[in-house]
Amino acid sequence: MSNEDKIKTQEPKKDYLMPDDRDKMDDIPQVESDTYKAAGKMKGMNTVITGADSGIGRAAAIA
């Protein structure tokens, strides 16, 4: 590929990349909270909850 065929792009701005703060994060997910109070909209109903491994199903089941 010649230099003429390459796509011209802009250079990244200085300080464009943000620092990586992943090591400061708590990697254990918060699943249940003592302060959460469910609305009770599904109380007394039978449900099928799916969500694969994204955590949506677990969050819906707790709610």
N, C-alpha and C positions, 0 to 999 in steps of 0.2 A: 504494500500500500504506500503510495507516494505521499509526500507532505501535503500536496494539493487536495488529495482525497479525504484527508482527515477532517473531522468536524471541529470547528473552532469553538472553544469553550473559554469561559472566564476563569481566571485564577481565583482560588478561594480567598475570602477576606481574612485578614489577620485576626487571630483570636476567634475564628469561626467555630472551632470544635470546643465543646464544653468539657469540663473535667469529668472523669468517670467516678461517680460517687456510689457505685454499687456495693462497695465494701462497707459502707455506712448503713446500708439497708438491713432490716430484719427480714431474713428470708423465710421465716415461718409464717404462713398465711394466718390471718385472723379469721377464724371460722365462726365462732360464737362469741357474743358479747353479753355481759350481764345487764347492760343498759338498754339492749334492744327489746322492744315490745311489739309483737306481731299484731297486725290489724284484725286477724281472725276471720278473714273473708272466706277461707277454705275450710273452716271448722265444720266437722260432720260430713264432709264430702270425700269421695274416693278419687284419687288422682294418680296419674302415671307421669312421673317426672323423668325426663331424659336430659342429658347435657354432656355426655361423653366425658372427656377429661379436662374440659375448660373450666370447671368449677361452677358453671351456671346451674347445673342440676342440684348440686349440693347446697348452693345458696338459696335456691327456690324451695328446697325441702325444709330448710331451717326456717325460712320466712313463713 
